[in-house]
């Protein structure tokens, strides 16, 4: 059974390698070419450093019919905004 939820980190590869909270690393510049990776999931949570790139990515994902039925979220404030 496929997992229902995926975290997508849209930061650059070097940022993801430096620190990440898991999930798929699909840099913002590559999201249009790699959005097919999201098809198996019902819920997509997009993260970045401060919430700007993740918001852009979710807005882009919303424009594509194959992702219309997905629950798309972005982490407001990004990874830096999460209090431990």
N, CA, C and O atoms as a printed pandas DataFrame, in Angstrom:
     atom_number atom_name residue_name chain_id  residue_number  x_coord  y_coord  z_coord
0              1         N          UNK        A               1    0.834   -1.193    0.000
1              2        CA          UNK        A               1    0.000    0.000    0.000
2              3         C          UNK        A               1    0.877    1.254    0.000
3              4         O          UNK        A               1    1.829    1.363    0.773
4              5         N          UNK        A               2    0.542    2.180   -0.867
5              6        CA          UNK        A               2    1.316    3.422   -0.967
6              7         C          UNK        A               2    1.021    4.345    0.220
7              8         O          UNK        A               2   -0.113    4.400    0.697
8              9         N          UNK        A               3    2.033    5.065    0.694
9             10        CA          UNK        A               3    1.759    6.065    1.733
10            11         C          UNK        A               3    0.866    7.167    1.171
11            12         O          UNK        A               3    0.939    7.482   -0.017
12            13         N          UNK        A               4    0.024    7.754    2.019
13            14        CA          UNK        A               4   -0.924    8.768    1.572
14            15         C          UNK        A               4   -0.319   10.161    1.497
15            16         O          UNK        A               4   -0.795   11.006    0.738
16            17         N          UNK        A               5    0.722   10.404    2.276
17            18        CA          UNK        A               5    1.259   11.754    2.407
18            19         C          UNK        A               5    2.742   11.779    2.069
19            20         O          UNK        A               5    3.486   10.854    2.396
20            21         N          UNK        A               6    3.155   12.853    1.410
21            22        CA          UNK        A               6    4.573   13.036    1.106
22            23         C          UNK        A               6    4.968   14.473    1.460
23            24         O          UNK        A               6    4.192   15.411    1.279
24            25         N          UNK        A               7    6.184   14.616    1.966
25            26        CA          UNK        A               7    6.780   15.939    2.180
26            27         C          UNK        A               7    7.681   16.203    0.986
27            28         O          UNK        A               7    8.501   15.361    0.620
28            29         N          UNK        A               8    7.527   17.374    0.380
29            30        CA          UNK        A               8    8.364   17.771   -0.751
30            31         C          UNK        A               8    9.145   19.012   -0.340
31            32         O          UNK        A               8    8.561   20.055   -0.047
32            33         N          UNK        A               9   10.456   18.892   -0.320
33            34        CA          UNK        A               9   11.347   19.992    0.029
34            35         C          UNK        A               9   11.801   20.634   -1.278
35            36         O          UNK        A               9   12.490   19.997   -2.075
36            37         N          UNK        A              10   11.418   21.901   -1.505
37            38        CA          UNK        A              10   11.722   22.560   -2.777
38            39         C          UNK        A              10   12.986   23.427   -2.723
39            40         O          UNK        A              10   13.225   24.250   -3.606
40            41         N          UNK        A              11   13.777   23.228   -1.686
41            42        CA          UNK        A              11   15.054   23.942   -1.616
42            43         C          UNK        A              11   16.059   23.302   -2.565
43            44         O          UNK        A              11   15.849   22.189   -3.048
44            45         N          UNK        A              12   17.149   24.010   -2.826
45            46        CA          UNK        A              12   18.209   23.478   -3.676
46            47         C          UNK        A              12   18.840   22.256   -3.022
47            48         O          UNK        A              12   18.755   22.078   -1.807
48            49         N          UNK        A              13   19.480   21.410   -3.845
49            50        CA          UNK        A              13   20.076   20.167   -3.343
50            51         C          UNK        A              13   21.045   20.406   -2.197
51            52         O          UNK        A              13   21.019   19.675   -1.206
52            53         N          UNK        A              14   21.906   21.424   -2.316
53            54        CA          UNK        A              14   22.907   21.662   -1.274
54            55         C          UNK        A              14   22.239   22.030    0.042
55            56         O          UNK        A              14   22.737   21.666    1.107
56            57         N          UNK        A              15   21.109   22.752   -0.012
57            58        CA          UNK        A              15   20.380   23.102    1.208
58            59         C          UNK        A              15   19.784   21.848    1.850
59            60         O          UNK        A              15   19.831   21.681    3.069
60            61         N          UNK        A              16   19.226   20.975    1.018
61            62        CA          UNK        A              16   18.623   19.736    1.493
62            63         C          UNK        A              16   19.680   18.844    2.136
63            64         O          UNK        A              16   19.436   18.235    3.177
64            65         N          UNK        A              17   20.864   18.769    1.507
65            66        CA          UNK        A              17   21.947   17.937    2.046
66            67         C          UNK        A              17   22.469   18.495    3.365
67            68         O          UNK        A              17   22.874   17.738    4.248
68            69         N          UNK        A              18   22.459   19.821    3.495
69            70        CA          UNK        A              18   22.955   20.458    4.715
70            71         C          UNK        A              18   22.047   20.167    5.907
71            72         O          UNK        A              18   22.522   19.885    7.007
72            73         N          UNK        A              19   20.723   20.240    5.675
73            74        CA          UNK        A              19   19.735   19.963    6.717
74            75         C          UNK        A              19   18.397   19.699    6.058
75            76         O          UNK        A              19   18.009   20.414    5.134
76            77         N          UNK        A              20   17.677   18.671    6.524
77            78        CA          UNK        A              20   16.345   18.423    5.991
78            79         C          UNK        A              20   15.490   17.700    7.020
79            80         O          UNK        A              20   15.995   17.178    8.014
80            81         N          UNK        A              21   14.199   17.681    6.766
81            82        CA          UNK        A              21   13.263   16.986    7.662
82            83         C          UNK        A              21   12.714   15.732    6.969
83            84         O          UNK        A              21   11.702   15.171    7.392
84            85         N          UNK        A              22   13.390   15.307    5.909
85            86        CA          UNK        A              22   12.980   14.120    5.188
86            87         C          UNK        A              22   12.153   14.461    3.969
87            88         O          UNK        A              22   12.015   15.627    3.602
88            89         N          UNK        A              23   11.605   13.435    3.347
89            90        CA          UNK        A              23   10.770   13.629    2.163
90            91         C          UNK        A              23   11.576   13.666    0.881
91            92         O          UNK        A              23   12.757   13.321    0.849
92            93         N          UNK        A              24   10.897   14.097   -0.179
93            94        CA          UNK        A              24   11.517   14.201   -1.497
94            95         C          UNK        A              24   12.140   15.576   -1.663
95            96         O          UNK        A              24   11.558   16.576   -1.245
96            97         N          UNK        A              25   13.306   15.633   -2.264
97            98        CA          UNK        A              25   13.915   16.918   -2.599
98            99         C          UNK        A              25   13.693   17.172   -4.083
99           100         O          UNK        A              25   14.303   16.530   -4.938
100          101         N          UNK        A              26   12.805   18.124   -4.371
101          102        CA          UNK        A              26   12.568   18.548   -5.752
102          103         C          UNK        A              26   12.757   20.069   -5.768
103          104         O          UNK        A              26   11.826   20.808   -5.449
104          105         N          UNK        A              27   13.956   20.543   -6.139
105          106        CA          UNK        A              27   14.203   21.981   -6.154
106          107         C          UNK        A              27   13.145   22.736   -6.969
107          108         O          UNK        A              27   12.649   22.225   -7.973
108          109         N          UNK        A              28   12.811   23.935   -6.537
109          110        CA          UNK        A              28   11.759   24.733   -7.152
110          111         C          UNK        A              28   11.905   24.811   -8.669
111          112         O          UNK        A              28   10.912   24.735   -9.393
112          113         N          UNK        A              29   13.123   24.960   -9.148
113          114        CA          UNK        A              29   13.356   25.070  -10.592
114          115         C          UNK        A              29   12.973   23.800  -11.352
115          116         O          UNK        A              29   12.811   23.838  -12.571
116          117         N          UNK        A              30   12.826   22.671  -10.643
117          118        CA          UNK        A              30   12.559   21.391  -11.300
118          119         C          UNK        A              30   11.130   20.877  -11.081
119          120         O          UNK        A              30   10.797   19.785  -11.542
120          121         N          UNK        A              31   10.283   21.645  -10.387
121          122        CA          UNK        A              31    8.975   21.099  -10.004
122          123         C          UNK        A              31    8.078   20.776  -11.197
123          124         O          UNK        A              31    7.315   19.812  -11.146
124          125         N          UNK        A              32    8.157   21.549  -12.246
125          126        CA          UNK        A              32    7.289   21.262  -13.404
126          127         C          UNK        A              32    7.676   19.961  -14.080
127          128         O          UNK        A              32    6.804   19.223  -14.539
128          129         N          UNK        A              33    8.962   19.664  -14.151
129          130        CA          UNK        A              33    9.430   18.432  -14.793
130          131         C          UNK        A              33    9.258   17.208  -13.908
131          132         O          UNK        A              33    9.217   16.084  -14.408
132          133         N          UNK        A              34    9.156   17.415  -12.596
133          134        CA          UNK        A              34    9.139   16.270  -11.678
134          135         C          UNK        A              34    7.834   16.131  -10.897
135          136         O          UNK        A              34    7.772   15.352   -9.946
136          137         N          UNK        A              35    6.800   16.862  -11.273
137          138        CA          UNK        A              35    5.547   16.778  -10.503
138          139         C          UNK        A              35    4.902   15.396  -10.574
139          140         O          UNK        A              35    4.074   15.060   -9.728
140          141         N          UNK        A              36    5.272   14.586  -11.577
141          142        CA          UNK        A              36    4.730   13.225  -11.668
142          143         C          UNK        A              36    5.100   12.374  -10.451
143          144         O          UNK        A              36    4.425   11.385  -10.166
144          145         N          UNK        A              37    6.168   12.747   -9.727
145          146        CA          UNK        A              37    6.530   12.023   -8.504
146          147         C          UNK        A              37    5.438   12.133   -7.434
147          148         O          UNK        A              37    5.398   11.327   -6.505
148          149         N          UNK        A              38    4.560   13.121   -7.562
149          150        CA          UNK        A              38    3.529   13.359   -6.550
150          151         C          UNK        A              38    2.244   12.577   -6.812
151          152         O          UNK        A              38    1.382   12.502   -5.936
152          153         N          UNK        A              39    2.106   12.005   -7.978
153          154        CA          UNK        A              39    0.854   11.349   -8.363
154          155         C          UNK        A              39    0.389   10.239   -7.421
155          156         O          UNK        A              39   -0.820   10.100   -7.233
156          157         N          UNK        A              40    1.270    9.440   -6.817
157          158        CA          UNK        A              40    0.781    8.363   -5.942
158          159         C          UNK        A              40    0.210    8.855   -4.606
159          160         O          UNK        A              40   -0.405    8.073   -3.881
160          161         N          UNK        A              41    0.398   10.109   -4.278
161          162        CA          UNK        A              41    0.032   10.610   -2.947
162          163         C          UNK        A              41   -1.248   11.428   -2.960
163          164         O          UNK        A              41   -1.541   12.127   -3.931
164          165         N          UNK        A              42   -2.017   11.336   -1.863
165          166        CA          UNK        A              42   -3.233   12.138   -1.713
166          167         C          UNK        A              42   -2.922   13.500   -1.106
167          168         O          UNK        A              42   -3.541   14.505   -1.459
168          169         N          UNK        A              43   -1.958   13.522   -0.191
169          170        CA          UNK        A              43   -1.605   14.737    0.542
170          171         C          UNK        A              43   -0.157   15.099    0.246
171          172         O          UNK        A              43    0.742   14.266    0.364
172          173         N          UNK        A              44    0.056   16.348   -0.138
173          174        CA          UNK        A              44    1.394   16.825   -0.470
174          175         C          UNK        A              44    1.687   18.038    0.405
175          176         O          UNK        A              44    0.992   19.052    0.333
176          177         N          UNK        A              45    2.727   17.921    1.235
177          178        CA          UNK        A              45    3.146   19.023    2.102
178          179         C          UNK        A              45    4.463   19.545    1.556
179          180         O          UNK        A              45    5.458   18.821    1.512
180          181         N          UNK        A              46    4.465   20.808    1.139
181          182        CA          UNK        A              46    5.646   21.399    0.512
182          183         C          UNK        A              46    6.344   22.306    1.527
183          184         O          UNK        A              46    5.709   23.139    2.173
184          185         N          UNK        A              47    7.662   22.130    1.658
185          186        CA          UNK        A              47    8.440   22.907    2.623
186          187         C          UNK        A              47    9.638   23.559    1.945
187          188         O          UNK        A              47   10.112   23.110    0.901
188          189         N          UNK        A              48   10.115   24.643    2.577
189          190        CA          UNK        A              48   11.358   25.294    2.172
190          191         C          UNK        A              48   11.918   25.990    3.407
191          192         O          UNK        A              48   11.493   25.692    4.524
192          193         N          UNK        A              49   12.848   26.896    3.233
193          194        CA          UNK        A              49   13.481   27.540    4.379
194          195         C          UNK        A              49   12.528   28.458    5.135
195          196         O          UNK        A              49   12.396   28.341    6.354
196          197         N          UNK        A              50   11.853   29.384    4.419
197          198        CA          UNK        A              50   11.018   30.371    5.109
198          199         C          UNK        A              50    9.579   30.453    4.593
199          200         O          UNK        A              50    8.835   31.345    5.000
200          201         N          UNK        A              51    9.178   29.550    3.715
201          202        CA          UNK        A              51    7.797   29.498    3.252
202          203         C          UNK        A              51    7.510   30.171    1.921
203          204         O          UNK        A              51    6.405   30.041    1.395
204          205         N          UNK        A              52    8.474   30.884    1.367
205          206        CA          UNK        A              52    8.249   31.601    0.111
206          207         C          UNK        A              52    8.244   30.643   -1.079
207          208         O          UNK        A              52    7.298   30.639   -1.866
208          209         N          UNK        A              53    9.287   29.839   -1.215
209          210        CA          UNK        A              53    9.368   28.907   -2.348
210          211         C          UNK        A              53    8.278   27.835   -2.282
211          212         O          UNK        A              53    7.757   27.413   -3.314
212          213         N          UNK        A              54    7.938   27.400   -1.073
213          214        CA          UNK        A              54    6.896   26.368   -0.950
214          215         C          UNK        A              54    5.543   26.916   -1.391
215          216         O          UNK        A              54    4.760   26.194   -2.008
216          217         N          UNK        A              55    5.255   28.186   -1.085
217          218        CA          UNK        A              55    4.000   28.798   -1.519
218          219         C          UNK        A              55    3.950   28.903   -3.040
219          220         O          UNK        A              55    2.912   28.635   -3.644
220          221         N          UNK        A              56    5.054   29.289   -3.659
221          222        CA          UNK        A              56    5.140   29.365   -5.122
222          223         C          UNK        A              56    4.908   27.982   -5.730
223          224         O          UNK        A              56    4.178   27.854   -6.713
224          225         N          UNK        A              57    5.516   26.956   -5.158
225          226        CA          UNK        A              57    5.378   25.599   -5.679
226          227         C          UNK        A              57    3.930   25.120   -5.601
227          228         O          UNK        A              57    3.422   24.543   -6.563
228          229         N          UNK        A              58    3.261   25.347   -4.478
229          230        CA          UNK        A              58    1.867   24.905   -4.333
230          231         C          UNK        A              58    0.973   25.636   -5.330
231          232         O          UNK        A              58    0.083   25.023   -5.921
232          233         N          UNK        A              59    1.192   26.926   -5.525
233          234        CA          UNK        A              59    0.404   27.666   -6.519
234          235         C          UNK        A              59    0.607   27.073   -7.911
235          236         O          UNK        A              59   -0.341   26.977   -8.690
236          237         N          UNK        A              60    1.827   26.679   -8.223
237          238        CA          UNK        A              60    2.098   26.061   -9.520
238          239         C          UNK        A              60    1.417   24.694   -9.619
239          240         O          UNK        A              60    0.805   24.383  -10.642
240          241         N          UNK        A              61    1.515   23.880   -8.574
241          242        CA          UNK        A              61    0.883   22.561   -8.585
242          243         C          UNK        A              61   -0.625   22.670   -8.794
243          244         O          UNK        A              61   -1.216   21.822   -9.461
244          245         N          UNK        A              62   -1.250   23.698   -8.236
245          246        CA          UNK        A              62   -2.704   23.887   -8.359
246          247         C          UNK        A              62   -3.145   24.123   -9.806
247          248         O          UNK        A              62   -4.315   23.932  -10.134
248          249         N          UNK        A              63   -2.239   24.528  -10.651
249          250        CA          UNK        A              63   -2.565   24.827  -12.053
250          251         C          UNK        A              63   -2.596   23.590  -12.945
251          252         O          UNK        A              63   -2.969   23.683  -14.115
252          253         N          UNK        A              64   -2.211   22.444  -12.412
253          254        CA          UNK        A              64   -2.094   21.242  -13.233
254          255         C          UNK        A              64   -3.218   20.266  -12.915
255          256         O          UNK        A              64   -3.367   19.835  -11.771
256          257         N          UNK        A              65   -4.015   19.915  -13.932
257          258        CA          UNK        A              65   -5.198   19.057  -13.725
258          259         C          UNK        A              65   -4.901   17.734  -13.020
259          260         O          UNK        A              65   -5.726   17.250  -12.245
260          261         N          UNK        A              66   -3.735   17.146  -13.280
261          262        CA          UNK        A              66   -3.445   15.855  -12.665
262          263         C          UNK        A              66   -3.241   15.945  -11.149
263          264         O          UNK        A              66   -3.251   14.929  -10.454
264          265         N          UNK        A              67   -3.054   17.172  -10.643
265          266        CA          UNK        A              67   -2.868   17.354   -9.200
266          267         C          UNK        A              67   -4.090   17.994   -8.540
267          268         O          UNK        A              67   -4.085   18.257   -7.337
268          269         N          UNK        A              68   -5.140   18.244   -9.333
269          270        CA          UNK        A              68   -6.339   18.926   -8.844
270          271         C          UNK        A              68   -6.989   18.267   -7.635
271          272         O          UNK        A              68   -7.456   18.958   -6.729
272          273         N          UNK        A              69   -7.022   16.945   -7.612
273          274        CA          UNK        A              69   -7.691   16.223   -6.533
274          275         C          UNK        A              69   -6.818   16.059   -5.285
275          276         O          UNK        A              69   -7.280   15.527   -4.276
276          277         N          UNK        A              70   -5.585   16.502   -5.344
277          278        CA          UNK        A              70   -4.666   16.359   -4.207
278          279         C          UNK        A              70   -4.937   17.418   -3.153
279          280         O          UNK        A              70   -5.413   18.511   -3.460
280          281         N          UNK        A              71   -4.630   17.081   -1.910
281          282        CA          UNK        A              71   -4.633   18.067   -0.827
282          283         C          UNK        A              71   -3.226   18.640   -0.778
283          284         O          UNK        A              71   -2.281   17.952   -0.391
284          285         N          UNK        A              72   -3.088   19.904   -1.172
285          286        CA          UNK        A              72   -1.783   20.546   -1.262
286          287         C          UNK        A              72   -1.617   21.551   -0.129
287          288         O          UNK        A              72   -2.482   22.397    0.096
288          289         N          UNK        A              73   -0.512   21.451    0.573
289          290        CA          UNK        A              73   -0.228   22.344    1.696
290          291         C          UNK        A              73    1.186   22.870    1.570
291          292         O          UNK        A              73    2.059   22.224    0.990
292          293         N          UNK        A              74    1.400   24.066    2.128
293          294        CA          UNK        A              74    2.791   24.518    2.269
294          295         C          UNK        A              74    2.990   24.916    3.722
295          296         O          UNK        A              74    2.060   25.378    4.384
296          297         N          UNK        A              75    4.199   24.735    4.204
297          298        CA          UNK        A              75    4.524   25.025    5.598
298          299         C          UNK        A              75    4.781   26.511    5.747
299          300         O          UNK        A              75    5.859   27.002    5.415
300          301         N          UNK        A              76    3.773   27.228    6.254
301          302        CA          UNK        A              76    3.882   28.677    6.432
302          303         C          UNK        A              76    5.028   29.000    7.375
303          304         O          UNK        A              76    5.120   28.437    8.466
304          305         N          UNK        A              77    5.893   29.898    6.958
305          306        CA          UNK        A              77    7.060   30.245    7.770
306          307         C          UNK        A              77    8.243   29.311    7.538
307          308         O          UNK        A              77    9.345   29.556    8.028
308          309         N          UNK        A              78    8.004   28.245    6.791
309          310        CA          UNK        A              78    9.074   27.324    6.432
310          311         C          UNK        A              78    9.671   26.564    7.609
311          312         O          UNK        A              78    9.160   26.600    8.728
312          313         N          UNK        A              79   10.756   25.885    7.322
313          314        CA          UNK        A              79   11.436   25.086    8.342
314          315         C          UNK        A              79   11.913   25.975    9.489
315          316         O          UNK        A              79   11.876   25.562   10.648
316          317         N          UNK        A              80   12.362   27.194    9.176
317          318        CA          UNK        A              80   12.848   28.101   10.217
318          319         C          UNK        A              80   11.731   28.570   11.144
319          320         O          UNK        A              80   11.985   28.958   12.285
320          321         N          UNK        A              81   10.492   28.531   10.648
321          322        CA          UNK        A              81    9.360   29.010   11.443
322          323         C          UNK        A              81    8.794   27.977   12.405
323          324         O          UNK        A              81    7.922   28.292   13.216
324          325         N          UNK        A              82    9.283   26.752   12.321
325          326        CA          UNK        A              82    8.773   25.689   13.195
326          327         C          UNK        A              82    9.461   25.790   14.549
327          328         O          UNK        A              82   10.689   25.756   14.639
328          329         N          UNK        A              83    8.673   25.913   15.576
329          330        CA          UNK        A              83    9.250   25.979   16.927
330          331         C          UNK        A              83    9.445   24.573   17.436
331          332         O          UNK        A              83    8.591   23.704   17.259
332          333         N          UNK        A              84   10.576   24.361   18.068
333          334        CA          UNK        A              84   10.859   23.019   18.586
334          335         C          UNK        A              84   10.244   22.828   19.946
335          336         O          UNK        A              84   10.378   21.758   20.540
